Amino acid sequence: ELGFRMFNKVKIKNFKIFKFLEISDLSRVNIFFGENNCGKSTLLEGLFVLSGITNPELFLRINHFRDYDGIRDLTYFFHDFDSKKYIELSGQGIKAGFTRDAVIKFSIDDAVKKDYVEVMDGGIISSNKPFNKFIVNANIENESFSSDLAVHFFNNKEHGTFRIGDYKELISCNYLSPTASFQIIYSMLRKIVEDKQEKMVISALKNIDSRIKDFQINGADILVDVGLDKRIPLQLLGDGVRKLFSLIVAMYSSKDGILLVDEIDNGLHYSAMAKLWSILLETSKKFNVQLFATTHNIDSLFGLNVVLSNDNNLKLQKQVSLYKLIHRNDDSMRVLYYDYESFSTMLENENEIR
């Protein structure tokens, strides 16, 4: 059963590639696939923002996920760059009472407000250049909140400030991009060490590489014991071990919340796919995490089917939903939903997956 603050249904309107998108029947583990540029990554970004909707800074973080740190043009977030239309995000949970929705408006103010300039630069700017502004009006479980993001330009530099409402976010949500930085994993791992949960990570890692005995944090390094004379820095291990290490650490860090993973199988050999899903299904349940993941790897889907087809995994079959995203020529979106039975049938025809 999904936790109280896990999504069962989401709607996204006028956000990036999505003119309108609605997805229902979300489960504990949700997998999205489809052609390139069909909106898989953008869907995760929309969920990330929705999971912390009172914090407009999250819009800039999703730029960072794509290795883009610019904030000069906020209209990038709007469908077809049409900022006259509002971005609308909404979600609801499987249990009554969990609802949230938000409307994001864009404006360009001609005058620079003193309080914004002081926050942004530590002093007053004499020029009267305009600044772009996001205004976020959110409703969370029948309570209303407002916040905003303002970006001001002067001296050929971009400056931004945020005003966040009084709401304290109750959803723990983490996002792993295909190129998630080592520092993100390092900060998460420190928390695991503080909670004395290293054995959980090591047990999961042994499913990929049985040589792994333990790991230690040494200054800015994560050192792993693989049975050699010296512990090896995590970055020097194989792609598969590093990938799974990151996923397990992120899963624990998202306990009782949400984990978003773009290209979840990136860097893994096809022979490890079944092990990957076995571990993720087990840990998502153990730590009460709702997982949203994208893939374009058919071997990954076959690996998932191997795990779910086991007679002992009947309960797991009901906790997995798959969706194929199709971006039509008329700019509309079509979403095909698959439960376990229809998913297994789909795998018999690979063309339907591709």
N, C-alpha and C positions, 0 to 999 in steps of 0.2 A: 504494500500500500504506500502511496506517495505521502511524504510528510506534508504538514499543513501549508508550508510556504514553498511548495514545488508546483510548477506550472502544469496545467492540464490543457490549456488553450491559450494561444497568443494571436494577436492581430498587429500588423505593421502596415502603415499607410504613408506614402510619399517620403519614404526613407531610402536614399540612394537608388539602387536598381529597382526597388519595389514601389510600384504604383499602388498596389494593394496585395497583401498576402495574409492568409488566415490558415492556421494549422491547429487541428484538434487531435484528441485522443493521444496526447503525449503521455509517455510512460516514464519509468525510472531511467531507462537507457533509450536514447533517441538518436537515430543515425540518419544523416542526410547525404544523398548522393545525386549525381547528375552531371551534365556536361560542364566544361569550363565556363566561367562567367554566367552561371545560371543563378547565382545569389547565395551559394552555400555559406561562404564566409560572412557575407553581409547579414545573413540570418543570425549567426552567432553574435555579431556586433550589436544587432538590435536587441537580442536577449540580454547582452551584457549591460547595455544602457538601461533597459527595463528593470534589471535586477538592482539598480542603484539610481533610480530615476530622479531623485532629488538632488543628485550631484552632477551638474552640467559638465564638470571636468572630464567625465567619462567619454564625452564625445571626442575630446582631444586624445584620450588614451587609445581609442580605436584607430586613430590615425597612426599612432606609434606602433600598433600591432603590425601595420603595413610598412614600417620603417619610414614613415613620413611624419615629420615633426612640425610642419608648417601650419599656421593657424590664420593665414591672411584672408582666406576666402571661406567663410562659413557656409556658403551656399552649396559647397560640395556635398553636404549631407542631405540635401533635398533632391527628390526625384526630378531628373531633367534640369537640375539647378534652378528650379522654379520656387523661389523662396516666398512667393506670394501665397502659396498653399502651405498649410501647416503639416508638420510631421505628427503622426498620431501613433502611439504605442499603447497596447493594452494586454493584460494577461489575467487569467483566473486560475485558481487551484481546484483540485478535485474535491476539496472540502469547502463547505459553505463558509463565507466570510473572508476568504483570501481573494481579493480583487485589487488590481491597480491599473490605472490608465493615466496617460499624460498627453498634453498637447504642447508642441514646441513651435514657437513663433520666431520669426526673424525680423529685425528692424535695423535701420541705419539712422543714428541720431546725429544731427548736425553739430551739436554742442558737446564739448567735453565736460563731464561732470567732475567737480573738484574731488569728491571722495574716491572716484575710480582712479584718477590720475595719481593721487597720493599713494594709493595702495600699489599701483603698478610701478611707479618709478621712485617713490620715496620723496617726491617733491612736486611742485606745481609746474606744469608745462604751459608756456605762454601761448603756444600755437593753439588754434581752435579747430583742429582737424576732426572729422567725424570718426565715430567708432561703430563697429558692427556688434550686434547684441543678439544673443539667444535668450528667450524668455520661456521658462519651463513651468507650466501649471500642471501639477500632478494631484491625483486622488488615490490614496492608499488606504484600503479598508475603511472607506467612508470618511477619511480625514483629508482635508485639502492642504496642499503645500505649494509654495512658489520659490523659484530660484532663477538665477540667470548667469550667463557668461558674457563678458564684454571683452572685445578685442580692439585695441587702439593702436594706431600706426604713427610713429614719429621717428625722425632721424634714421629713416630707412630700416627701422626695426619693428618687430611685432611685440606687443605687450598684451597680456591678458590677465583678467581677474575674475573671481568667481564669488557669487553670493549664494550660499547654500542654506536651505531652510532648516528648521529646528528638528526635523525628523531624524531619528537614529536608525539607520538601515538594519533590518533584522535578517536579511538574506546574505549569507556568505557566498560570494561568487568569484571564481577565478577563471581566467582565460589563458589558454596556452596556444600560441601561434606556432606555425611550422618551424619558426626560427626563434623560439623562446630563449631568452638570454639566460646565461648561467647564473646571473645575479638573482633572477626571480626564483629559481630552484634553490639557490643557496639560502635565501631568506626564509623560504618555506621549511627547509630542512632544519634550520636552527630551532624552529618551533617544535618539530618532531623530536629532536634531541632533548629539548627542555621537558617535553611530556613523557620521555623515556619510552618512545615507541619505535626505536631503531629495529627491534626484532621483527616488527611487522613489515618494514621495508625490505629487510634482508630475506625474509621468508618468501616474499613475492619475487625478488630478484633471482633467487635460486631456480625458479622455474625457467628462466632464460639462460642463466649461466650458473651451473652448479658449483663452480669454483669459488663463488663469492662467499666470504666468511663474515665480514663485517665492514663497516666504514667509520671514519672519524672526521670531524671537522678540525682542521689545523690552520688557524688564522683565516686566510681568505680561500683556502683550498678544501675540497672534499676528497679525502683519500680513501681508496677502496682496497681491501685485502682480497686478492684473487689467488692466494696460495704461493705467491712468489716471495723472494727475500725482502722486498719492500712493498709498501702500499703504493698504489698507482693513482694519480689524480684522475678524477672522474672524466675529465675532458679527453683523456688519452685512451679510454676504453672504446669498444666498438659502438657503432651507431645504435644497434639494437638495445644494448644494456643502458646506454645513456637515455634513450627514448623511454624505455620502460621505467627507469629510475625517476625520470621527470614526471611521468604519469602517476606513479604510485605516490610520490611526494605531493603532487597537486591534489590527488584524490583525498588524502588525509587532511590537507589544508582546507578543503572544501566541505569538511564534515558538517552534516545537517544543512547542506546548502546545494550549490550548483557548480558544476565544472563544465566549461566550454572548451572543446579541443578541436582545432582546425587541422585537417589532414592527420588524423589520429594514428595512422599506420605508417606515416612517413619515416623512412630509415630502417624499417623492419623487413627482414627476409620473409618470403611467403611461408616458409616452414614454421615461422614463429607466430603466425596469425591466430591460430586456435588458442595457443597459450596466452597471447595478449588478451583475447576476449574473455577467456576463462578467469583470468586475474581481475580484469576490470569489472566483470559482472559480480564477482565475489566481493571485491572491495567497495563497489558502489552500494551494495546492500549492507555490508558491515558498517560503513560509515554514514549511511543514510544520505547518499549523494545522488542528485539527479544529474545524469550525464547527457550532454548534447555534443555530438561529434560529427564531423564531415569526413567523407572518404571519396576517392575516385578509383579505388583499387579493388578489382573484382576478387583478388585472392583474399583480401580482408573479409569480404562478405562470405566467401566460401568457408573461411576459418570460423566465422561467427556461426554459420549453420552447423558446422561439425560439433561445436559446443552445445548448441541449443537442441540438436537432434538426439542427444543422449536422453534415454528414458528417465534418468534421474533428475533431469532439468526441466520438468514440466512447469514448475512454478516460475522458473526464469523465462520461459517462453512467453509468459503473460506480462513480463516486465520489460519487453523490448518492442519498440516501434520503429519502423523504417519509412522514409519518405524520399520519393524521387521528385526533385524540383525541375520544372520545365519552364523556361522563359520563352514565351511565344513571340511570333513575329509582330503581333499587334501590341506588344509590350505588357501583356497580361501574364500572370503566373498561374501555372497549373501544378497542383500538388497531388501525387499519387501515394496513398497510404497503404502500408503492408503490415499486417500482423504476422505472427510466426508462420502460420499455414500458407498464407499467400506469398510470403517471402520465400519459403522452400520451393513452392511451385515456380516462382519467378526465376530461381536459380537454374531451373532446367532449360530456360531460354536466355542465354547470355545476352542476346541482342536487346532484350527488354531492359537489362541493367545498363548497358552501354548507351 
